[in-house]
Structure formats: structure tokens, C-alpha cells
Amino acid sequence: MKASTYALALVGALALAGTAQAQEFQPKEKGLLMLNVRATAISPTADDAITTAAGAPSGLHVDVGDDYKPSIGLSYFLTDHVAVEVIATTSQHTIKAQGPATDVTVHKTWVLPPVVSLQYHFAPAAKVSPYVGAGVNYMLFHSGKDQNGFKVELDDGFGYALQAGVDVAVKGPWSANLDVKKVFFETDAKINGGALKSKVKLDPWVVSAGFGYKF
């Protein structure tokens, strides 16, 4: 399932949650801690050319598969409207080299992509409270396994992220949450010691839904 389909399903789930009566719900406010536990789809958009060491076209391109994992986010409200959020998850992705007559798996890797965002919450005291954010992330590739006789190296590094989401109060400190992030990150990939290489723009969509609890 692609991230767009997943997002539509999550919007439907949140719409159902929003129909519940939010009696005596706790608003967002300065000094609040909010923990969100979410189901998350990570969908890279990589489709970059693979070249030889000399930069000549190989006729191949990179494909990076989607993954679906739980994630957590912790927000601290600096003011009623402004919060800092840290999210953490780890996901596994299959990397393929594809071409007109080629579709071969070259590597599988786990990625730890923490994101730190500064958020603005438009209606912190409302039942339906949307927000936007921007921040930085760090991509750490770990526990990689080469496939089908290929040897792949991926560079860790920093990227940045844009974010939009909404919290729907349910009751008391509980809320439902939908969150969408676009992460911008490029890595240098080397295959077989650099005989083949690619600048891979992973640029994943990170689409999440779940429930939050305010402390």
C-alpha cells in the first residue's frame, strides 16, 4: 500500500474518532508534555540513476521500498502555540537496481531517522487543533545486509523535514492524531566498491496516525 492510500485510510479513522463527544478534554498549553504513539508508513520516493565510476549511464535506477512501523513522538509546549517535538522509529527498506531488463535486490537496510521539529499549533484550546512544523533529521543506516552478490555502502547524514498534522481531542488527556512529514535527504550509494554509484534522494513521505496523551 502506497503512502497516499495509507493516508486516506488514516483520515477516515480520525474522522470516526472525531465523532466521539470530547467532554472535559484537556487543552494544549505552555509546559505541557504530549506523547503520541502512532502507526507509521515510510515511503521513499527515490528513482535516481545509477552510473559507472566514471559517471557514464548504466541504464539502471534505484528503487527503495516502503515500510510500516510503530513510532513515538514527544512534544513539549514552550508556549500555548509553540512546541518542540522529537520523533523516533526504525524502519527496514529493500534497495533494488532496476532497468529495462533488470529488477534485482542489492541491499536491505534498517534506518534510524529521528526528526526534531519546531511546531506551531493554531488552536491549542480547541477540540480540533491543527499544526505545522519544520525541523531537522539524521539518517543512520544500520544492520544492512548485501544481497545477490552485491556490496553496497550508504552514507549517513543530516536532512530537513516539513510537517503538518492535527490533534482531535477525545476525552480528558486523550486525543487522536494524524501527522504527515516530508523528509528531504540525499545519500551517496556505492555498489561493489564504487564500480557503480548513485546520489540517492530518498525524500520519504512519513504518514502516521495514532493516539496522544497529555501530561
N, C-alpha and C positions, 0 to 999 in steps of 0.2 A: 504494500500500500504506500503510495507516494504521500509526501507531507501535506499536499493540498487536500487530498481525500481525508487524511487523518484530522486535519484542522476542522473540516466541515463536521465530522463526527463529534469532535470535542465541543464545537459551538452548540450543537444540538444538545449535548449532555449538560452544558452550562445553562442553556435556556430552560431545561427542565428543573435544574437546581434553583434557578431564579424565580420559579413559580411558587416556591415554598414561602410561607409567611416569615419574614425576618423580624420577629418580635424581640425588642430589647437587644438589638445587636450592638456590638462594641465598635465604635468608630476608630479610624486611624488617627493618631495624634503623636505629637512630639514625645520622644522617649520610648515609643512602642517597639517591641520586637515582634516580628511576624515570621513564622515558619511555614513554608509551603512544601508539601510533598506531592510530587507530580509524576504522571506517566508522560514520557518524552519521546518524540520522534526526531532523529537527527538525519537530515537528508542533504549530503554534499551535492554540489552542482558541478563538480569537476568534469571537464571534457577537453582537456588540454593535449596538444600534440606531443608525441614522443619523437625525439630527434636522435641522431647519432652523436658521438662525442664531438665531431666537427661541426655539428649544427645542421646537418642535412636531414630532410624529412625522411622518416621511416615508413610513413603510411599508416602509423598506428596512433591511437589516442588513449588517454587514461579514463577509466571508469571506476568510480568509488561507490560502493553500495551503501544503502541506508541501514539504520539500526534503530531499535526501540528499547528503551531502558527506563527504569525509575530515576528520578533526580530529586534533589532537595535544594531549596533556596531559603536564605535567611536575610531578612531585611531589618534595618534599624532606621527609625524615623528621626532625622536631625531636626526637622520642623514638622508641622502638621502636613505639609505638602511634599517635602523633600526627604528621600530615603536613599540609603546605600544598600544594595543587595549583592550577596555573594551566592553563586550557584555552583553546584558540583555534581558531576556524574562521570561515568566512564562508559565508553561505547566501543564496539568492535566493528571493523569495516573490512570488506573484501575489496582488494585492488586488482583490477584487470587491465590487460593490454588488449585493445580491440582494434580491428581493421576490417577491410572488405572480406577477408577470408580467415580472420583471426578473432578468437574470443577466449583468452587464456588467463587464468588466475595466476598472478605473480607473487602476491603477498597478502597476508591477513595481519591486521594490527589492531591493538587496543589504543584508544586515545583518551587522555585525561584533559578536558578542555575547560578549566574553571573560568568563569566570567565574573568580573566585578563591575557593577553598573551604578550610575547615579540616576535616580528616578525622580520624576515629577508626577504627583498624584493630584488629579484635577478636582476631585470631590471627596476628600478624605472622610467626611461625616455622612456621606450618602450610602444607601444600600448598594447601588451600582457605582463602583469607583474605578474609572479607567486611569491608566497611567502610561507614560512613555519614559524611555531611558536610553542612555548611551554609556559605553564603557570599554574596557579592555579585556582581552583574554590571552591565555597562554596555552598553546597546543603542545602536549607532551605525549609522544608516541612511545608505547611500551609493550613488552611481551609479544613482539612481532614474530611471525613465522613465515619464512620464504616458502614458495610453492612451485612445483613443476620444474625444479632445477634452476630457478632464477634467484638472484641475490639482490635485495632491494634495501636502499638506505634512504631514510626520510629525515629531514632537518626539523627539530623543534623550533618554536619561536613565538613571537607576540603577534596578535592581531587586534581588531577592534570589533565592536558589536553595537547594533541598534536594536531597540526593544519596544514592544507595545503590548499592553495587556489590560485585563480588567479583573477586579475582585467583586464578587457578588455575595453580600452578607447573607448568611443562613440563619443563625441564632447565636446569641452570646458572642464568644470569641471566634466562632467558626465562620469560614467563608469558602466559596468555590472560586477557583482561579483558572483563567485562560491566559497563556503567555506565549508570545511569538518573538523570537530573536532571529536576526540575520547577522551571522558572524562572517567577517572578512579576513581570510587568512590564506597566505601562499607559502608553499614549501618547495624546496628543491628535492627532487627524487632522482636517485641514481640507480641504474639497473646494471648488474654484472660489472661492478667497479667503475661505472661511468661509460661503458660501451654504448649504452642508451641513457638518455636523461630527459627530464621534463620539469618545467616550472608549473606546479600543480596549484591552481586556485581552487581550494576546497570550498570556501564560501558557503558553509552549510546553513540551511534553514533549521531552526531548533523550535519545534512546536510542542507545547506542553499543556496539560490540564491536570487539575488535582484539587486538593483542599488545603486551606491555610488555617493556622491557629495563632491568635494574638496573645502575647504575654505582657 
